[in-house]
Amino acid sequence: MNQQAFAYTLLAASANVAGAAAVTSRSRWSMPALEKLLALSAGFMVSVALVDLVPEAIAQHGANAALLILLGYLLVHLTQHTLVPHFHFGEEVHEVTKAVSMSALAGLLLHTFVDGVAITSGFAVRAGLGLLVFIAILLHKLPEGVAISSIFLAAGSSRQRALLAGASLGVATVVGGLMTEFIAPLKEYGIALAAGVSIYVGASNLVPEFQAKRDFGLQASFFGGCALYLVARNLIGLAGS
């Protein structure tokens, strides 16, 4: 595995742990700040998926890329909103069952596994693309850790188990990155699958968390995420490529 890709994958994984630790340490968490971070990450993730990942997937696989992107999209919907009876990003404030917490963890494990695949696949194409994918993933890793740990606490689990749930998402991210080097389909189709997953996470998971709220700050954060992506893309040097 590319050392640079591995380092960024580890950094992204650590954000899952940081999010879980923020909940389990009893530290005060600002819900408005979390919502704005979700909106910002949604804008960045949708942008990098549509402007970079989808065109790269088409360049690699032609018309077949559409089916692979759709597969990535459907896999996330299946694991997070079909097999899982209750899941949303952000802190869980309602009591849930242990079965709900475990099913939510199972769904997020697949998603975070693909996060690792996406970072490694991006760096395999070029360092600039890998860095943009890393930023997109990093921005939603903290809320992701908050979500899973708070779900476990709402289900009556101990703080240690809630923290372990967040850490397991980080582990899945690293495993996804490592396995991309050894599993041929992941290595070949990683960008296309990552495009589908990113579109789903950004547009179908994150955007619904704030789109119905009449809060200008949230909407500004979303467009700010798109603008941040464009700035980052120009600074990295991918604009016009």
C-alpha beads as a LAMMPS data file, in Angstrom:
LAMMPS data file: protein, C-alpha beads

241 atoms
240 bonds

1 atom types
1 bond types

-500.0 500.0 xlo xhi
-500.0 500.0 ylo yhi
-500.0 500.0 zlo zhi

Masses

1 110.0

Atoms # bond

1 1 1 0.000 0.000 0.000
2 1 1 1.226 3.476 -0.872
3 1 1 2.713 4.951 2.327
4 1 1 1.050 8.294 1.697
5 1 1 -2.329 6.644 1.209
6 1 1 -1.856 4.581 4.375
7 1 1 -0.965 7.667 6.432
8 1 1 -4.057 9.561 5.273
9 1 1 -6.246 6.508 5.827
10 1 1 -4.997 6.266 9.413
11 1 1 -5.677 9.966 9.934
12 1 1 -9.222 9.610 8.605
13 1 1 -9.801 6.574 10.832
14 1 1 -8.645 8.498 13.891
15 1 1 -11.478 10.991 13.352
16 1 1 -13.990 8.177 13.965
17 1 1 -12.364 7.568 17.331
18 1 1 -12.274 11.291 18.112
19 1 1 -16.006 11.600 17.410
20 1 1 -16.810 8.642 19.636
21 1 1 -14.534 9.971 22.380
22 1 1 -16.293 13.356 22.261
23 1 1 -19.533 11.592 23.211
24 1 1 -18.250 8.997 25.669
25 1 1 -16.063 11.444 27.616
26 1 1 -19.201 13.360 28.646
27 1 1 -17.782 16.482 27.055
28 1 1 -20.330 19.078 25.979
29 1 1 -21.098 18.832 22.284
30 1 1 -22.507 21.718 20.265
31 1 1 -25.355 20.366 18.138
32 1 1 -25.453 23.497 15.915
33 1 1 -21.730 23.075 15.249
34 1 1 -22.229 19.381 14.425
35 1 1 -25.057 20.201 12.017
36 1 1 -22.945 22.827 10.253
37 1 1 -20.082 20.337 9.939
38 1 1 -22.491 17.815 8.401
39 1 1 -23.696 20.418 5.906
40 1 1 -20.132 21.452 5.049
41 1 1 -19.061 17.848 4.530
42 1 1 -22.136 17.178 2.372
43 1 1 -21.208 19.997 0.004
44 1 1 -17.596 18.877 -0.237
45 1 1 -18.462 15.192 -0.693
46 1 1 -21.111 15.708 -3.371
47 1 1 -18.694 17.993 -5.240
48 1 1 -15.730 15.614 -5.229
49 1 1 -17.993 12.703 -6.214
50 1 1 -19.574 14.467 -9.205
51 1 1 -16.601 16.490 -10.444
52 1 1 -13.762 14.026 -9.856
53 1 1 -14.808 10.481 -8.967
54 1 1 -17.568 9.997 -11.540
55 1 1 -15.491 11.295 -14.498
56 1 1 -12.498 9.215 -13.376
57 1 1 -14.702 6.103 -13.139
58 1 1 -16.013 6.735 -16.661
59 1 1 -12.466 7.239 -17.942
60 1 1 -11.478 3.877 -16.456
61 1 1 -14.536 1.770 -17.324
62 1 1 -16.549 3.605 -19.959
63 1 1 -20.285 2.955 -19.961
64 1 1 -19.861 0.152 -17.398
65 1 1 -18.931 2.781 -14.817
66 1 1 -22.594 3.737 -14.447
67 1 1 -23.520 0.255 -13.219
68 1 1 -20.611 0.197 -10.778
69 1 1 -21.526 3.631 -9.412
70 1 1 -25.124 2.470 -9.023
71 1 1 -23.910 -0.653 -7.203
72 1 1 -21.981 1.467 -4.697
73 1 1 -25.035 3.657 -4.163
74 1 1 -27.369 0.705 -3.655
75 1 1 -25.025 -1.077 -1.246
76 1 1 -25.095 1.870 1.145
77 1 1 -28.874 2.171 0.940
78 1 1 -29.229 -1.549 1.592
79 1 1 -26.973 -1.583 4.636
80 1 1 -27.949 1.742 6.208
81 1 1 -31.631 2.213 5.387
82 1 1 -33.076 -1.172 4.381
83 1 1 -31.506 -3.722 6.729
84 1 1 -31.137 -1.092 9.474
85 1 1 -34.441 0.028 11.053
86 1 1 -33.112 3.338 12.396
87 1 1 -30.092 5.386 11.431
88 1 1 -29.128 9.013 10.987
89 1 1 -25.954 11.053 11.234
90 1 1 -25.505 13.195 14.308
91 1 1 -26.066 12.518 17.984
92 1 1 -28.832 10.049 18.887
93 1 1 -31.146 11.481 21.540
94 1 1 -33.884 8.821 21.611
95 1 1 -33.755 5.411 23.268
96 1 1 -33.135 2.539 20.843
97 1 1 -32.739 -1.219 21.166
98 1 1 -29.445 -3.107 21.163
99 1 1 -30.510 -4.730 17.887
100 1 1 -30.772 -1.270 16.331
101 1 1 -27.308 -0.299 17.581
102 1 1 -25.721 -3.464 16.186
103 1 1 -27.473 -3.155 12.825
104 1 1 -26.397 0.484 12.572
105 1 1 -22.816 -0.571 13.302
106 1 1 -22.958 -3.286 10.633
107 1 1 -24.192 -0.783 8.055
108 1 1 -21.544 1.778 8.917
109 1 1 -18.774 -0.826 8.847
110 1 1 -19.387 -1.418 5.129
111 1 1 -19.492 2.302 4.477
112 1 1 -16.248 2.970 6.369
113 1 1 -14.580 -0.010 4.664
114 1 1 -15.312 1.690 1.334
115 1 1 -13.924 4.948 2.759
116 1 1 -10.561 3.193 3.009
117 1 1 -10.982 1.792 -0.498
118 1 1 -11.755 5.289 -1.777
119 1 1 -8.676 6.927 -0.255
120 1 1 -6.336 4.196 -1.516
121 1 1 -7.943 4.154 -4.965
122 1 1 -7.716 7.930 -5.220
123 1 1 -4.010 7.967 -4.420
124 1 1 -3.481 5.130 -6.903
125 1 1 -4.753 7.433 -9.663
126 1 1 -2.859 10.550 -8.533
127 1 1 -1.931 12.143 -5.244
128 1 1 -4.165 15.178 -5.766
129 1 1 -7.280 13.062 -6.212
130 1 1 -6.403 10.985 -3.172
131 1 1 -6.033 14.128 -1.087
132 1 1 -9.420 15.498 -2.167
133 1 1 -11.095 12.175 -1.369
134 1 1 -9.354 12.148 2.011
135 1 1 -10.658 15.626 2.882
136 1 1 -14.200 14.658 1.857
137 1 1 -14.059 11.549 4.046
138 1 1 -12.351 13.257 6.970
139 1 1 -15.053 15.930 7.209
140 1 1 -17.800 13.399 7.936
141 1 1 -15.721 10.976 10.027
142 1 1 -16.154 12.977 13.251
143 1 1 -19.993 13.110 12.989
144 1 1 -19.917 9.427 12.058
145 1 1 -18.103 8.585 15.313
146 1 1 -20.569 10.763 17.226
147 1 1 -23.500 8.967 15.589
148 1 1 -22.462 5.379 16.301
149 1 1 -21.287 5.976 19.867
150 1 1 -24.433 7.899 20.785
151 1 1 -26.588 5.119 19.280
152 1 1 -24.795 2.591 21.482
153 1 1 -25.297 4.771 24.562
154 1 1 -28.979 5.220 23.669
155 1 1 -29.247 1.418 23.517
156 1 1 -27.927 1.129 27.076
157 1 1 -24.368 0.072 26.249
158 1 1 -21.441 1.142 28.404
159 1 1 -19.246 4.062 27.432
160 1 1 -16.410 1.626 26.765
161 1 1 -18.531 -0.321 24.265
162 1 1 -19.692 2.907 22.645
163 1 1 -16.092 4.036 22.234
164 1 1 -15.163 0.604 20.869
165 1 1 -17.950 0.903 18.294
166 1 1 -16.455 4.173 17.066
167 1 1 -12.970 2.660 17.007
168 1 1 -14.239 -0.302 14.969
169 1 1 -15.292 2.116 12.216
170 1 1 -11.740 3.413 12.122
171 1 1 -10.388 -0.135 11.927
172 1 1 -12.752 -0.916 9.025
173 1 1 -11.452 2.150 7.194
174 1 1 -7.846 0.998 7.540
175 1 1 -8.759 -2.570 6.543
176 1 1 -10.540 -1.258 3.439
177 1 1 -7.444 0.660 2.446
178 1 1 -5.154 -2.310 2.995
179 1 1 -7.415 -4.836 1.250
180 1 1 -7.628 -2.666 -1.865
181 1 1 -4.055 -3.668 -2.625
182 1 1 -4.800 -7.402 -2.414
183 1 1 -8.357 -7.855 -3.703
184 1 1 -8.388 -7.391 -7.466
185 1 1 -12.028 -6.193 -7.849
186 1 1 -11.479 -3.505 -5.207
187 1 1 -8.284 -2.364 -6.885
188 1 1 -9.914 -2.283 -10.313
189 1 1 -13.339 -0.867 -9.429
190 1 1 -12.562 1.093 -6.252
191 1 1 -13.026 4.550 -7.788
192 1 1 -16.417 3.699 -9.311
193 1 1 -17.718 2.112 -6.098
194 1 1 -16.405 5.061 -4.106
195 1 1 -18.255 7.435 -6.426
196 1 1 -21.574 5.686 -5.767
197 1 1 -20.982 5.525 -2.026
198 1 1 -19.931 9.188 -1.884
199 1 1 -23.000 10.323 -3.795
200 1 1 -25.222 8.386 -1.408
201 1 1 -23.509 9.558 1.768
202 1 1 -23.415 13.173 0.622
203 1 1 -26.791 13.543 -1.075
204 1 1 -28.948 10.877 0.587
205 1 1 -27.486 10.694 4.106
206 1 1 -26.078 14.117 4.930
207 1 1 -28.252 16.550 2.945
208 1 1 -31.559 15.266 4.445
209 1 1 -30.157 15.969 7.929
210 1 1 -30.459 19.711 7.318
211 1 1 -32.326 20.447 4.078
212 1 1 -35.744 20.918 5.728
213 1 1 -34.433 23.251 8.433
214 1 1 -34.989 26.957 7.887
215 1 1 -31.523 27.879 9.033
216 1 1 -29.478 30.073 6.730
217 1 1 -26.283 29.019 8.505
218 1 1 -26.838 25.372 7.544
219 1 1 -27.552 26.166 3.916
220 1 1 -24.547 28.494 3.806
221 1 1 -22.394 25.713 5.250
222 1 1 -23.488 23.373 2.451
223 1 1 -22.618 25.856 -0.284
224 1 1 -19.475 26.677 1.679
225 1 1 -18.495 22.995 1.423
226 1 1 -18.865 23.190 -2.360
227 1 1 -16.781 26.370 -2.438
228 1 1 -14.155 24.832 -0.159
229 1 1 -13.895 21.909 -2.560
230 1 1 -13.291 24.245 -5.513
231 1 1 -10.624 26.152 -3.590
232 1 1 -8.938 22.913 -2.498
233 1 1 -9.077 21.527 -6.032
234 1 1 -7.378 24.632 -7.413
235 1 1 -4.743 24.666 -4.693
236 1 1 -3.986 20.983 -5.251
237 1 1 -3.725 21.617 -8.970
238 1 1 -6.505 19.415 -10.372
239 1 1 -8.479 22.256 -11.934
240 1 1 -8.475 21.880 -15.707
241 1 1 -7.164 18.293 -15.527

Bonds

1 1 1 2
2 1 2 3
3 1 3 4
4 1 4 5
5 1 5 6
6 1 6 7
7 1 7 8
8 1 8 9
9 1 9 10
10 1 10 11
11 1 11 12
12 1 12 13
13 1 13 14
14 1 14 15
15 1 15 16
16 1 16 17
17 1 17 18
18 1 18 19
19 1 19 20
20 1 20 21
21 1 21 22
22 1 22 23
23 1 23 24
24 1 24 25
25 1 25 26
26 1 26 27
27 1 27 28
28 1 28 29
29 1 29 30
30 1 30 31
31 1 31 32
32 1 32 33
33 1 33 34
34 1 34 35
35 1 35 36
36 1 36 37
37 1 37 38
38 1 38 39
39 1 39 40
40 1 40 41
41 1 41 42
42 1 42 43
43 1 43 44
44 1 44 45
45 1 45 46
46 1 46 47
47 1 47 48
48 1 48 49
49 1 49 50
50 1 50 51
51 1 51 52
52 1 52 53
53 1 53 54
54 1 54 55
55 1 55 56
56 1 56 57
57 1 57 58
58 1 58 59
59 1 59 60
60 1 60 61
61 1 61 62
62 1 62 63
63 1 63 64
64 1 64 65
65 1 65 66
66 1 66 67
67 1 67 68
68 1 68 69
69 1 69 70
70 1 70 71
71 1 71 72
72 1 72 73
73 1 73 74
74 1 74 75
75 1 75 76
76 1 76 77
77 1 77 78
78 1 78 79
79 1 79 80
80 1 80 81
81 1 81 82
82 1 82 83
83 1 83 84
84 1 84 85
85 1 85 86
86 1 86 87
87 1 87 88
88 1 88 89
89 1 89 90
90 1 90 91
91 1 91 92
92 1 92 93
93 1 93 94
94 1 94 95
95 1 95 96
96 1 96 97
97 1 97 98
98 1 98 99
99 1 99 100
100 1 100 101
101 1 101 102
102 1 102 103
103 1 103 104
104 1 104 105
105 1 105 106
106 1 106 107
107 1 107 108
108 1 108 109
109 1 109 110
110 1 110 111
111 1 111 112
112 1 112 113
113 1 113 114
114 1 114 115
115 1 115 116
116 1 116 117
117 1 117 118
118 1 118 119
119 1 119 120
120 1 120 121
121 1 121 122
122 1 122 123
123 1 123 124
124 1 124 125
125 1 125 126
126 1 126 127
127 1 127 128
128 1 128 129
129 1 129 130
130 1 130 131
131 1 131 132
132 1 132 133
133 1 133 134
134 1 134 135
135 1 135 136
136 1 136 137
137 1 137 138
138 1 138 139
139 1 139 140
140 1 140 141
141 1 141 142
142 1 142 143
143 1 143 144
144 1 144 145
145 1 145 146
146 1 146 147
147 1 147 148
148 1 148 149
149 1 149 150
150 1 150 151
151 1 151 152
152 1 152 153
153 1 153 154
154 1 154 155
155 1 155 156
156 1 156 157
157 1 157 158
158 1 158 159
159 1 159 160
160 1 160 161
161 1 161 162
162 1 162 163
163 1 163 164
164 1 164 165
165 1 165 166
166 1 166 167
167 1 167 168
168 1 168 169
169 1 169 170
170 1 170 171
171 1 171 172
172 1 172 173
173 1 173 174
174 1 174 175
175 1 175 176
176 1 176 177
177 1 177 178
178 1 178 179
179 1 179 180
180 1 180 181
181 1 181 182
182 1 182 183
183 1 183 184
184 1 184 185
185 1 185 186
186 1 186 187
187 1 187 188
188 1 188 189
189 1 189 190
190 1 190 191
191 1 191 192
192 1 192 193
193 1 193 194
194 1 194 195
195 1 195 196
196 1 196 197
197 1 197 198
198 1 198 199
199 1 199 200
200 1 200 201
201 1 201 202
202 1 202 203
203 1 203 204
204 1 204 205
205 1 205 206
206 1 206 207
207 1 207 208
208 1 208 209
209 1 209 210
210 1 210 211
211 1 211 212
212 1 212 213
213 1 213 214
214 1 214 215
215 1 215 216
216 1 216 217
217 1 217 218
218 1 218 219
219 1 219 220
220 1 220 221
221 1 221 222
222 1 222 223
223 1 223 224
224 1 224 225
225 1 225 226
226 1 226 227
227 1 227 228
228 1 228 229
229 1 229 230
230 1 230 231
231 1 231 232
232 1 232 233
233 1 233 234
234 1 234 235
235 1 235 236
236 1 236 237
237 1 237 238
238 1 238 239
239 1 239 240
240 1 240 241
